[in-house]
């Protein structure tokens, strides 16, 4: 597939995996990857082969994978790549001691592919065949913004296994032209992405559409959405009918009734799992990246989001969202109210663990 425009939004994993491989094949200087998961499957194998080939040709290859997300993959999986001077690092190896529910609980969920100061991929998708039939959101940018992402990637790559309270580096506002890049680090108080979302919602004048696989927002975010609806803003929250995390699907039900009565409209994508992570405000301002709309992403994960007003990007996101909504069904308040007592019981049981799901 030949992309002839600077910004292209993908939703089909096979299409963007193929495009990524083609872009990697053309790389002359470097290829940097930051991801939560690389699958030990056909997709992971395709990337391993092409990355090893490029390292053998002398292209600089750096890969940062979250240790938890890596699962069965370790350095041996990339033995040939490392032999040709490719570098593979695993973010925060888990130590089964008193840190397991503090430091080890904080995972790197960011997802980037950077090539030759020219191409950036940012979005929702890992490099795995696990999600081949999911609806995703991956933005390819052929732009000098790649140089800014490279600086951020190198900070992560350098500090992949260092411990410091709240943040491995000082958090600063990052802008590139009309874009803003927000990196979140584990923090109960800072929550930069959460706070940015609240700010965008509070400034909305006509409509807000959110696509997210997991919906467990905190009080202030829920209030901002309900307040927006009460002042006449059309608020659409699009979720998968069934995500890949059943416990979150059970717990999210607790929030639907109250928010629906305040005017928030929920829709459920039916075709397969919706894993896209995007927000569009007034069809002018977009947010796209790795963060889910839940406590865990906002409090405990290393996330990255791109915020901007590019008409070329917003028009593609708007088209994507229209298609998602056309394949969705609306929330039924009567069915929700009459849901089985056992469902309500498990919602109550799970509530204290909402920050960890």
Secondary structure, DSSP 8 states (H G I E B T S, - for coil): ----SSEEEEEEHHHHHHHHHHHHHT-SSEEEEEES-B-SSHHHHHHHHHHHHHHHTT-EEEEEEEHHHHTT--GGGGHHHHHTT-EEEEES---SSTTTTTTTT-EE---EEEETTTEEEEES--BSGGGTTSEEEEEEEESTTHHHHHHHHHHHHHTTT---SS-SS----EEETTEEEEEE-S-SS--HHHHHHHHHHHH-SSEEEEE-S-EE--HHHHHHHHHHHHTT-EEEEEEESS-S-HHHHHHHHHHHHHHHHTT-EEEEE-SS-B---EEEETTTEEEEES--EEHHHHHHEEEEEEEE--HHHHHHHHHHHHHHHHTEEE--HHHHHT--HHHHHHHHHHHTTTTT-
